[in-house]
Amino acid sequence: MITDFLELRKKIIEKEFASLNPEQRKAVLQTDGAVLILAGAGSGKTTVLVNRIANLIKYGSAYHSDFVPGYINEEHIAFLNDYLAGKTRDHQKASSLLSVDAAKP
């Protein structure tokens, strides 16, 4: 169940930022320390910054974390599978289950 949860968390976060190219996604998902972004005009620097802030607020360091809340059960796993498949849109519940040390807005 723990590995299912960790895999689901990564897949959900990756899906949320799927519109970014691989380099942009790498910068968005890097939550520890500073990130230097050097790129030309119109390359998506502002998009990266906005999405990085959104990731920090919504998920914190969840993408690279092995932390699993003690209360996670099969019902939560089923909910996250449905969320990933688009069968439910309860973003608040999903982010509360997935987030780890999220920044306060």
All heavy atoms as an XYZ file, in Angstrom:
812
protein
N       0.820     -1.191      0.000
C       0.000      0.000      0.000
C       0.872      1.267      0.000
O       0.520      2.249     -0.640
C      -0.932     -0.008      1.208
C      -1.864      1.172      1.253
S      -3.138      1.120      2.491
C      -2.213      1.391      3.970
N       1.988      1.220      0.704
C       2.875      2.390      0.774
C       3.438      2.718     -0.602
O       3.437      3.872     -1.026
C       3.991      2.176      1.816
C       3.387      2.169      3.216
C       5.069      3.232      1.696
C       4.340      1.786      4.309
N       3.898      1.679     -1.318
C       4.446      1.939     -2.652
C       3.359      2.420     -3.607
O       3.626      3.267     -4.454
C       5.137      0.698     -3.244
O       4.499     -0.482     -2.784
C       6.586      0.644     -2.947
N       2.141      1.904     -3.459
C       1.026      2.380     -4.285
C       0.805      3.870     -4.057
O       0.632      4.635     -5.009
C      -0.267      1.628     -3.948
C      -0.224      0.162     -4.350
O       0.609     -0.195     -5.201
O      -1.029     -0.613     -3.805
N       0.806      4.270     -2.797
C       0.592      5.678     -2.461
C       1.701      6.554     -3.044
O       1.424      7.589     -3.654
C       0.510      5.862     -0.943
C       0.419      7.299     -0.530
C      -0.780      7.988     -0.633
C       1.528      7.974     -0.051
C      -0.871      9.327     -0.266
C       1.450      9.305      0.317
C       0.242      9.982      0.210
N       2.949      6.150     -2.871
C       4.068      6.959     -3.366
C       4.046      7.073     -4.884
O       4.309      8.144     -5.442
C       5.392      6.371     -2.884
C       5.636      6.435     -1.370
C       6.901      5.681     -0.993
C       5.691      7.867     -0.885
N       3.710      5.980     -5.568
C       3.610      6.014     -7.032
C       2.465      6.911     -7.482
O       2.612      7.695     -8.424
C       3.421      4.602     -7.587
C       4.656      3.739     -7.502
C       4.406      2.306     -7.951
O       3.404      2.058     -8.668
O       5.199      1.441     -7.588
N       1.321      6.787     -6.819
C       0.166      7.634     -7.146
C       0.490      9.107     -6.946
O       0.133      9.952     -7.773
C      -1.025      7.259     -6.274
C      -1.946      6.185     -6.797
C      -2.944      5.772     -5.728
C      -2.658      6.639     -8.042
N       1.163      9.425     -5.847
C       1.512     10.813     -5.569
C       2.361     11.379     -6.703
O       2.089     12.459     -7.208
C       2.236     10.921     -4.224
C       2.645     12.351     -3.912
C       3.015     12.588     -2.486
N       4.101     11.755     -2.038
C       4.387     11.568     -0.748
N       3.676     12.136      0.196
N       5.401     10.809     -0.407
N       3.380     10.631     -7.125
C       4.240     11.114     -8.215
C       3.458     11.284     -9.509
O       3.605     12.282    -10.210
C       5.422     10.168     -8.428
C       6.521     10.387     -7.428
C       7.798      9.757     -7.895
C       8.865     10.127     -6.885
N      10.128     10.411     -7.466
N       2.621     10.310     -9.831
C       1.844     10.376    -11.072
C       0.891     11.566    -11.081
O       0.738     12.239    -12.097
C       1.057      9.079    -11.279
C       1.921      7.911    -11.691
C       1.088      6.651    -11.852
C       1.958      5.457    -12.172
N       1.166      4.220    -12.261
N       0.232     11.808     -9.957
C      -0.707     12.925     -9.878
C       0.020     14.258    -10.026
O      -0.421     15.148    -10.759
C      -1.523     12.865     -8.572
C      -2.500     11.687     -8.626
C      -2.255     14.182     -8.317
C      -3.170     11.361     -7.302
N       1.144     14.400     -9.346
C       1.901     15.655     -9.437
C       2.459     15.830    -10.846
O       2.409     16.922    -11.421
C       3.003     15.709     -8.362
C       2.364     15.762     -6.961
C       3.916     16.912     -8.581
C       3.339     15.619     -5.811
N       2.979     14.759    -11.451
C       3.482     14.836    -12.825
C       2.366     15.225    -13.796
O       2.578     16.017    -14.715
C       4.097     13.506    -13.246
C       5.436     13.231    -12.606
C       5.946     11.817    -12.845
O       5.222     10.999    -13.457
O       7.068     11.520    -12.399
N       1.178     14.666    -13.592
C       0.042     14.993    -14.465
C      -0.317     16.474    -14.347
O      -0.646     17.114    -15.343
C      -1.158     14.120    -14.110
C      -2.348     14.340    -15.012
C      -3.493     13.420    -14.656
C      -4.696     13.695    -15.544
N      -5.845     12.864    -15.178
N      -0.260     16.993    -13.144
C      -0.598     18.408    -12.934
C       0.329     19.334    -13.713
O      -0.082     20.383    -14.189
C      -0.533     18.752    -11.444
C      -0.809     20.195    -11.196
C      -1.714     20.429    -10.007
O      -2.216     19.471     -9.425
O      -1.899     21.599     -9.682
N       1.588     18.939    -13.853
C       2.566     19.783    -14.536
C       2.980     19.197    -15.886
O       4.060     19.480    -16.400
C       3.784     20.000    -13.629
C       3.423     20.672    -12.331
C       3.408     19.968    -11.141
C       3.044     22.006    -12.306
C       3.051     20.580     -9.948
C       2.672     22.627    -11.124
C       2.681     21.913     -9.947
N       2.105     18.418    -16.495
C       2.392     17.748    -17.769
C       2.536     18.724    -18.932
O       3.166     18.391    -19.938
C       1.304     16.723    -18.081
N       1.983     19.923    -18.813
C       2.076     20.893    -19.905
C       3.467     21.525    -20.017
O       3.770     22.176    -21.016
C       1.033     21.995    -19.723
O       1.304     22.725    -18.542
N       4.301     21.307    -19.012
C       5.655     21.864    -19.025
C       6.611     20.925    -19.749
O       6.423     19.705    -19.728
C       6.150     22.079    -17.591
C       5.275     22.970    -16.700
C       5.800     22.945    -15.272
C       5.235     24.384    -17.238
N       7.653     21.490    -20.341
C       8.656     20.618    -20.950
C       9.521     20.022    -19.831
O       9.446     20.457    -18.673
C       9.471     21.373    -22.012
C      10.389     22.432    -21.464
O      11.021     22.252    -20.417
N      10.479     23.554    -22.152
N      10.351     19.019    -20.132
C      11.119     18.346    -19.076
C      12.005     19.264    -18.233
O      12.084     19.094    -17.008
C      11.970     17.327    -19.843
C      11.182     17.041    -21.074
C      10.508     18.342    -21.425
N      12.645     20.243    -18.836
C      13.498     21.155    -18.071
C      12.670     22.063    -17.170
O      13.051     22.332    -16.027
C      14.376     21.993    -19.012
C      15.472     21.189    -19.683
C      16.431     20.557    -18.687
O      16.879     21.243    -17.736
O      16.731     19.364    -18.841
N      11.542     22.521    -17.662
C      10.661     23.348    -16.847
C      10.123     22.535    -15.670
O      10.101     23.001    -14.536
C       9.492     23.877    -17.683
C       9.878     24.919    -18.696
C       8.729     25.272    -19.614
O       7.929     24.411    -19.997
N       8.649     26.547    -19.986
N       9.692     21.297    -15.949
C       9.151     20.432    -14.904
C      10.203     20.155    -13.833
O       9.901     20.167    -12.634
C       8.652     19.120    -15.520
C       7.727     18.354    -14.627
C       7.087     17.138    -15.289
N       6.535     17.443    -16.596
C       7.040     16.982    -17.744
N       8.091     16.199    -17.761
N       6.488     17.297    -18.898
N      11.433     19.966    -14.251
C      12.524     19.718    -13.294
C      12.676     20.912    -12.347
O      12.823     20.742    -11.138
C      13.827     19.466    -14.056
C      15.008     19.166    -13.189
C      16.243     18.910    -14.050
C      17.473     18.750    -13.211
N      18.692     18.597    -14.031
N      12.608     22.132    -12.882
C      12.729     23.338    -12.053
C      11.527     23.500    -11.129
O      11.675     23.896     -9.975
C      12.882     24.573    -12.938
N      10.339     23.176    -11.611
C       9.120     23.304    -10.806
C       9.138     22.312     -9.647
O       8.745     22.639     -8.531
C       7.864     23.103    -11.686
C       6.623     22.896    -10.846
C       7.690     24.292    -12.622
N       9.590     21.105     -9.902
C       9.549     20.055     -8.880
C      10.725     20.097     -7.915
O      10.722     19.403     -6.910
C       9.452     18.678     -9.546
C       8.177     18.461    -10.369
C       8.223     17.118    -11.085
C       6.938     18.585     -9.510
N      11.726     20.915     -8.203
C      12.859     21.084     -7.293
C      12.441     22.039     -6.187
O      12.272     23.231     -6.422
C      14.075     21.636     -8.045
C      15.263     21.932     -7.174
C      15.766     20.715     -6.435
O      15.831     19.629     -6.986
N      16.094     20.886     -5.184
N      12.258     21.511     -4.986
C      11.729     22.340     -3.899
C      12.772     22.690     -2.842
O      12.517     23.537     -2.002
C      10.544     21.631     -3.223
O      10.972     20.358     -2.760
C       9.393     21.471     -4.196
N      13.906     22.054     -2.869
C      14.950     22.338     -1.878
C      15.956     23.319     -2.454
O      16.565     23.060     -3.486
C      15.684     21.054     -1.465
C      14.785     20.101     -0.713
O      13.834     20.567     -0.068
O      15.030     18.885     -0.775
N      16.095     24.449     -1.801
C      17.091     25.425     -2.211
C      16.650     26.270     -3.391
O      15.513     26.211     -3.851
N      17.590     27.047     -3.876
C      17.323     27.974     -4.977
C      17.469     27.273     -6.320
O      18.158     26.260     -6.439
C      18.301     29.142     -4.910
N      16.826     27.831     -7.320
C      16.935     27.343     -8.691
C      17.281     28.535     -9.571
O      16.612     29.568     -9.506
C      15.606     26.699     -9.162
C      15.672     26.328    -10.626
C      15.270     25.486     -8.323
N      18.322     28.395    -10.365
C      18.717     29.447    -11.301
C      18.088     29.143    -12.652
O      18.261     28.052    -13.187
C      20.238     29.503    -11.438
C      20.795     30.494    -12.457
C      20.449     31.927    -12.058
C      22.297     30.324    -12.590
N      17.337     30.100    -13.172
C      16.670     29.904    -14.456
C      17.231     30.914    -15.442
O      16.989     32.120    -15.319
C      15.140     30.066    -14.311
C      14.606     29.043    -13.314
C      14.452     29.920    -15.661
C      13.151     29.204    -12.963
N      17.984     30.427    -16.402
C      18.554     31.252    -17.466
C      17.940     30.794    -18.776
O      18.079     29.641    -19.156
C      20.071     31.094    -17.538
C      20.865     31.575    -16.337
C      22.334     31.204    -16.490
C      20.725     33.073    -16.181
N      17.246     31.683    -19.450
C      16.613     31.327    -20.716
C      16.280     32.599    -21.477
O      16.203     33.683    -20.895
C      15.348     30.513    -20.456
N      16.079     32.450    -22.745
C      15.770     33.582    -23.600
C      14.341     34.068    -23.443
O      13.524     33.463    -22.747
N      14.058     35.144    -24.130
C      12.727     35.736    -24.082
C      11.688     34.766    -24.639
O      11.923     34.085    -25.636
C      12.704     37.029    -24.900
N      10.554     34.695    -23.974
C       9.459     33.852    -24.451
C       9.647     32.369    -24.251
O       8.931     31.558    -24.827
N      10.606     31.988    -23.420
C      10.898     30.564    -23.245
C      10.131     29.922    -22.082
O      10.205     28.722    -21.884
C      12.403     30.362    -23.040
O      12.825     31.065    -21.890
N       9.412     30.724    -21.298
C       8.598     30.168    -20.226
C       9.139     30.353    -18.824
O       8.767     29.617    -17.914
N      10.001     31.337    -18.619
C      10.556     31.569    -17.275
C       9.462     31.926    -16.278
O       9.420     31.388    -15.175
C      11.609     32.692    -17.317
C      12.848     32.368    -18.115
C      13.845     33.496    -18.117
C      13.362     34.757    -18.767
N      13.032     34.691    -20.186
N       8.573     32.820    -16.660
C       7.492     33.214    -15.760
C       6.566     32.037    -15.483
O       6.130     31.838    -14.345
C       6.696     34.396    -16.356
O       7.605     35.473    -16.590
C       5.600     34.846    -15.416
N       6.294     31.237    -16.479
C       5.474     30.037    -16.303
C       6.105     29.107    -15.281
O       5.418     28.557    -14.411
C       5.296     29.309    -17.653
O       4.648     30.190    -18.565
C       4.489     28.037    -17.497
N       7.407     28.934    -15.354
C       8.113     28.082    -14.398
C       7.990     28.654    -12.991
O       7.685     27.920    -12.040
C       9.608     27.906    -14.790
C      10.402     27.268    -13.674
C       9.717     27.087    -16.056
N       8.200     29.949    -12.840
C       8.119     30.562    -11.511
C       6.725     30.431    -10.911
O       6.574     30.080     -9.743
C       8.532     32.032    -11.577
C      10.004     32.287    -11.891
C      10.242     33.773    -12.106
C      10.878     31.762    -10.786
N       5.712     30.697    -11.701
C       4.334     30.612    -11.221
C       4.002     29.170    -10.825
O       3.423     28.917     -9.766
C       3.348     31.143    -12.293
C       1.911     30.804    -11.947
C       3.527     32.633    -12.472
N       4.389     28.214    -11.658
C       4.112     26.811    -11.355
C       4.932     26.299    -10.183
O       4.472     25.458     -9.416
C       4.330     25.935    -12.589
C       3.170     26.004    -13.540
O       2.139     25.389    -13.318
N       3.318     26.785    -14.591
N       6.141     26.808    -10.023
C       6.967     26.401     -8.873
C       6.318     26.876     -7.575
O       6.254     26.138     -6.596
C       8.385     26.956     -8.994
C       9.300     26.430     -7.905
C      10.769     26.647     -8.246
N      11.593     25.904     -7.314
C      12.421     26.457     -6.445
N      12.555     27.768     -6.390
N      13.133     25.711     -5.637
N       5.845     28.102     -7.563
C       5.167     28.622     -6.378
C       3.901     27.808     -6.100
O       3.628     27.436     -4.955
C       4.854     30.127     -6.538
C       6.157     30.932     -6.540
C       3.908     30.608     -5.447
C       6.012     32.363     -6.994
N       3.131     27.515     -7.150
C       1.919     26.707     -6.979
C       2.257     25.333     -6.411
O       1.564     24.828     -5.511
C       1.190     26.561     -8.311
N       3.325     24.719     -6.898
C       3.749     23.414     -6.393
C       4.147     23.501     -4.923
O       3.772     22.641     -4.117
C       4.906     22.867     -7.231
C       5.391     21.529     -6.743
O       4.610     20.620     -6.475
N       6.697     21.396     -6.600
N       4.888     24.525     -4.559
C       5.320     24.690     -3.163
C       4.137     24.881     -2.225
O       4.125     24.372     -1.104
C       6.284     25.869     -3.039
C       7.664     25.654     -3.649
C       8.420     26.977     -3.729
C       8.449     24.636     -2.859
N       3.120     25.608     -2.686
C       1.949     25.859     -1.854
C       1.037     24.632     -1.799
O       0.517     24.284     -0.753
C       1.173     27.093     -2.368
C       1.992     28.358     -2.116
C      -0.195     27.193     -1.708
C       1.428     29.597     -2.762
N       0.856     23.980     -2.927
C      -0.095     22.871     -3.000
C       0.487     21.560     -2.490
O      -0.173     20.823     -1.759
C      -0.564     22.700     -4.440
C      -1.729     21.756     -4.599
C      -2.299     21.839     -5.989
C      -3.518     20.962     -6.128
N      -4.094     21.053     -7.469
N       1.721     21.230     -2.880
C       2.297     19.926     -2.553
C       3.543     19.986     -1.679
O       3.948     18.968     -1.126
C       2.639     19.160     -3.836
C       1.451     18.898     -4.711
C       1.346     19.482     -5.969
C       0.415     18.083     -4.284
C       0.261     19.238     -6.778
C      -0.684     17.838     -5.085
C      -0.749     18.419     -6.333
O      -1.836     18.183     -7.129
N       4.195     21.127     -1.583
C       5.419     21.213     -0.797
C       6.511     20.339     -1.392
O       6.749     20.357     -2.589
N       7.139     19.547     -0.564
C       8.230     18.673     -1.025
C       7.750     17.257     -1.314
O       8.534     16.312     -1.304
C       9.348     18.651      0.017
O       8.840     18.136      1.244
N       6.475     17.089     -1.593
C       5.867     15.762     -1.752
C       6.476     14.943     -2.881
O       6.647     13.738     -2.745
C       4.365     15.892     -1.971
N       6.817     15.568     -3.989
C       7.275     14.811     -5.156
C       8.511     13.974     -4.855
O       8.611     12.833     -5.287
C       7.544     15.740     -6.342
C       7.862     14.984     -7.609
C       6.842     14.403     -8.348
C       9.167     14.827     -8.053
C       7.113     13.684     -9.495
C       9.449     14.122     -9.199
C       8.418     13.552     -9.919
O       8.697     12.838    -11.062
N       9.442     14.511     -4.112
C      10.686     13.802     -3.816
C      10.681     13.148     -2.432
O      11.705     12.614     -2.003
C      11.881     14.757     -3.917
C      12.098     15.262     -5.306
N      12.561     14.468     -6.325
C      11.893     16.487     -5.862
C      12.649     15.162     -7.435
N      12.242     16.401     -7.177
N       9.553     13.168     -1.753
C       9.481     12.656     -0.388
C       9.012     11.206     -0.335
O       8.208     10.765     -1.146
C       8.506     13.513      0.427
O       8.359     12.989      1.720
N       9.527     10.476      0.652
C       9.079      9.104      0.917
C       8.119      9.067      2.102
O       7.722      7.993      2.546
C      10.274      8.195      1.211
C      11.111      7.935     -0.023
O      10.577      8.034     -1.144
O      12.309      7.639      0.131
N       7.727     10.238      2.603
C       6.831     10.309      3.750
C       5.420      9.868      3.348
O       4.887     10.299      2.330
C       6.773     11.734      4.294
C       5.741     11.917      5.373
C       5.957     11.441      6.650
C       4.538     12.545      5.090
C       5.001     11.593      7.646
C       3.574     12.713      6.067
C       3.804     12.229      7.348
N       4.851      8.987      4.158
C       3.467      8.539      3.965
C       2.729      8.797      5.274
O       3.121      8.278      6.316
C       3.403      7.041      3.612
C       1.958      6.588      3.473
C       4.189      6.751      2.340
N       1.664      9.608      5.233
C       0.899      9.850      6.460
C       0.373      8.532      7.042
O      -0.035      7.640      6.301
C      -0.259     10.741      6.001
C       0.193     11.327      4.706
C       1.107     10.331      4.091
N       0.378      8.429      8.354
C      -0.036      7.203      9.019
C      -1.496      6.855      8.821
O      -1.885      5.702      8.980
N      -2.302      7.810      8.445
C      -3.737      7.567      8.301
C      -4.145      7.085      6.908
O      -5.314      6.797      6.668
C      -4.532      8.833      8.647
C      -4.167     10.034      7.806
C      -4.711     10.231      6.548
C      -3.254     10.965      8.282
C      -4.365     11.324      5.781
C      -2.898     12.067      7.525
C      -3.466     12.244      6.272
O      -3.113     13.324      5.512
N      -3.214      6.982      5.966
C      -3.549      6.560      4.603
C      -4.054      5.118      4.630
O      -3.421      4.231      5.199
C      -2.329      6.687      3.670
C      -1.934      8.153      3.489
C      -2.598      6.038      2.309
C      -2.968      9.001      2.795
N      -5.204      4.907      3.986
C      -5.781      3.558      3.929
C      -6.226      3.246      2.500
O      -6.015      4.052      1.583
C      -6.941      3.431      4.924
C      -8.047      4.441      4.666
O      -8.325      4.791      3.517
N      -8.691      4.915      5.720
N      -6.837      2.089      2.313
C      -7.265      1.656      0.978
C      -8.300      2.605      0.364
O      -8.330      2.799     -0.846
C      -7.829      0.230      1.044
C      -6.789     -0.826      1.360
C      -5.686     -0.919      0.311
O      -5.954     -0.707     -0.896
O      -4.539     -1.201      0.695
N      -9.141      3.199      1.198
C     -10.137      4.158      0.704
C      -9.452      5.380      0.098
O      -9.856      5.881     -0.952
C     -11.053      4.577      1.848
C     -12.169      5.510      1.430
C     -13.055      5.896      2.601
O     -13.452      5.004      3.375
O     -13.338      7.109      2.729
N      -8.381      5.842      0.743
C      -7.619      6.980      0.212
C      -6.938      6.606     -1.106
O      -6.919      7.408     -2.048
C      -6.570      7.449      1.224
C      -7.163      8.028      2.462
N      -6.838      7.560      3.708
C      -8.055      9.026      2.657
C      -7.501      8.247      4.616
N      -8.253      9.145      4.000
N      -6.387      5.397     -1.174
C      -5.734      4.930     -2.405
C      -6.758      4.875     -3.541
O      -6.481      5.308     -4.669
C      -5.073      3.551     -2.197
C      -4.007      3.611     -1.092
C      -4.496      3.004     -3.495
C      -2.801      4.441     -1.413
N      -7.952      4.357     -3.256
C      -9.015      4.289     -4.264
C      -9.410      5.692     -4.725
O      -9.594      5.934     -5.931
C     -10.228      3.546     -3.710
N      -9.527      6.626     -3.778
C      -9.851      8.004     -4.129
C      -8.779      8.592     -5.044
O      -9.078      9.228     -6.053
C      -9.998      8.880     -2.878
C     -10.010     10.343     -3.188
C     -11.151     10.953     -3.670
C      -8.855     11.111     -3.034
C     -11.163     12.308     -3.989
C      -8.856     12.463     -3.348
C     -10.014     13.054     -3.828
N      -7.501      8.381     -4.704
C      -6.412      8.935     -5.509
C      -6.374      8.310     -6.900
O      -6.066      8.997     -7.888
C      -5.077      8.768     -4.784
C      -4.920      9.629     -3.527
C      -3.651      9.251     -2.770
C      -4.934     11.110     -3.857
N      -6.685      7.026     -7.016
C      -6.776      6.388     -8.336
C      -7.886      7.031     -9.162
O      -7.712      7.299    -10.352
C      -7.015      4.879     -8.196
C      -5.730      4.113     -8.023
O      -4.767      4.317     -8.766
N      -5.692      3.229     -7.042
N      -9.036      7.269     -8.530
C     -10.143      7.934     -9.220
C      -9.762      9.362     -9.603
O     -10.100      9.830    -10.696
C     -11.392      7.958     -8.338
C     -12.048      6.594     -8.200
O     -11.699      5.676     -8.985
O     -12.900      6.431     -7.300
N      -9.062     10.047     -8.734
C      -8.620     11.417     -9.004
C      -7.671     11.437    -10.202
O      -7.801     12.265    -11.105
C      -7.948     12.002     -7.768
C      -7.534     13.439     -7.911
C      -8.470     14.467     -7.793
C      -6.211     13.790     -8.158
C      -8.103     15.795     -7.932
C      -5.828     15.106     -8.289
C      -6.781     16.112     -8.178
O      -6.400     17.423     -8.319
N      -6.733     10.512    -10.231
C      -5.783     10.424    -11.339
C      -6.504     10.116    -12.650
O      -6.156     10.664    -13.696
C      -4.726      9.358    -11.044
C      -3.628      9.172    -12.086
C      -2.814     10.452    -12.243
C      -2.719      8.019    -11.704
N      -7.528      9.283    -12.582
C      -8.283      8.907    -13.775
C      -9.293      9.977    -14.194
O      -9.933      9.852    -15.242
C      -9.011      7.585    -13.527
N      -9.461     11.008    -13.375
C     -10.395     12.081    -13.702
C     -11.832     11.787    -13.314
O     -12.751     12.471    -13.745
N     -12.038     10.772    -12.484
C     -13.394     10.394    -12.069
C     -13.913     11.272    -10.937
O     -15.101     11.287    -10.669
C     -13.428      8.929    -11.639
C     -13.135      7.973    -12.770
C     -13.135      6.544    -12.283
C     -12.781      5.593    -13.398
N     -12.693      4.202    -12.922
N     -13.027     11.940    -10.252
C     -13.407     12.885     -9.199
C     -12.530     14.122     -9.334
O     -11.412     14.042     -9.826
C     -13.276     12.262     -7.789
O     -13.734     13.216     -6.830
C     -11.853     11.880     -7.468
N     -13.033     15.257     -8.882
C     -12.300     16.512     -9.033
C     -12.128     17.223     -7.697
O     -12.058     18.440     -7.654
C     -13.028     17.422    -10.017
C     -13.150     16.811    -11.400
C     -13.762     17.792    -12.349
N     -13.137     17.995    -13.602
C     -11.931     18.484    -13.892
N     -11.132     18.812    -13.022
N     -11.493     18.668    -15.088
N     -12.081     16.475     -6.637
C     -11.931     17.072     -5.310
C     -10.457     17.430     -5.085
O      -9.705     16.700     -4.437
C     -12.437     16.111     -4.234
C     -12.550     16.749     -2.866
O     -12.000     17.859     -2.674
O     -13.179     16.135     -1.985
N     -10.051     18.576     -5.638
C      -8.653     19.000     -5.591
C      -8.169     19.225     -4.162
O      -7.031     18.905     -3.837
C      -8.453     20.280     -6.407
C      -8.896     20.167     -7.823
N      -8.323     19.299     -8.725
C      -9.881     20.809     -8.505
C      -8.917     19.415     -9.899
N      -9.881     20.318     -9.790
N      -9.034     19.764     -3.329
C      -8.642     20.053     -1.953
C      -8.328     18.765     -1.192
O      -7.329     18.678     -0.486
C      -9.726     20.845     -1.239
C      -9.318     21.302      0.143
C     -10.357     22.226      0.765
O     -11.405     22.471      0.205
N     -10.044     22.731      1.937
N      -9.166     17.752     -1.333
C      -8.930     16.476     -0.655
C      -7.651     15.827     -1.179
O      -6.834     15.337     -0.399
C     -10.118     15.534     -0.845
C      -9.949     14.207     -0.136
C     -11.176     13.331     -0.280
C     -10.974     11.991      0.415
N     -12.159     11.133      0.268
N      -7.463     15.853     -2.494
C      -6.268     15.245     -3.083
C      -5.006     15.935     -2.590
O      -4.057     15.262     -2.165
C      -6.350     15.304     -4.602
N      -4.982     17.256     -2.619
C      -3.768     17.947     -2.197
C      -3.513     17.772     -0.709
O      -2.369     17.695     -0.268
C      -3.789     19.424     -2.580
O      -4.838     20.101     -1.964
N      -4.581     17.659      0.095
C      -4.360     17.434      1.537
C      -3.791     16.046      1.802
O      -3.013     15.863      2.734
C      -5.654     17.655      2.328
O      -6.574     16.630      2.068
N      -4.149     15.068      0.978
C      -3.590     13.717      1.136
C      -2.147     13.644      0.642
O      -1.334     12.877      1.164
C      -4.435     12.690      0.373
C      -5.819     12.384      0.915
C      -6.601     11.519     -0.072
C      -5.706     11.681      2.267
N      -1.826     14.425     -0.369
C      -0.527     14.314     -1.029
C       0.553     15.247     -0.488
O       1.734     14.940     -0.602
C      -0.700     14.572     -2.534
C      -1.636     13.625     -3.276
C      -1.796     14.084     -4.712
C      -1.127     12.205     -3.220
N       0.189     16.379      0.051
C       1.180     17.395      0.395
C       2.090     16.987      1.556
O       1.681     16.258      2.450
C       0.504     18.732      0.701
O      -0.203     18.640      1.907
N       3.319     17.459      1.473
C       4.324     17.240      2.513
C       5.028     18.577      2.751
O       5.652     19.110      1.834
C       5.362     16.175      2.108
C       6.449     16.043      3.158
C       4.702     14.835      1.821
N       4.893     19.124      3.928
C       5.536     20.400      4.271
C       5.209     21.501      3.275
O       6.092     22.263      2.848
C       7.062     20.237      4.391
C       7.452     19.282      5.485
O       6.733     19.199      6.491
O       8.487     18.591      5.328
N       3.955     21.611      2.895
C       3.550     22.648      1.954
C       3.711     24.039      2.565
O       3.493     24.213      3.769
C       2.100     22.428      1.525
N       4.093     24.982      1.733
C       4.263     26.362      2.200
C       2.889     26.984      2.451
O       1.932     26.683      1.746
C       5.010     27.171      1.144
N       2.815     27.835      3.420
C       1.581     28.561      3.677
C       1.466     29.684      2.658
O       2.431     30.419      2.437
C       1.567     29.134      5.090
C       1.694     28.092      6.180
C       0.498     27.178      6.208
C       0.676     26.146      7.311
N      -0.104     24.953      7.066
N       0.291     29.828      2.015
C       0.142     30.872      0.979
C       0.296     32.274      1.540
O       0.104     32.549      2.656
C      -1.275     30.666      0.460
C      -1.842     29.484      1.129
C      -0.884     29.035      2.173
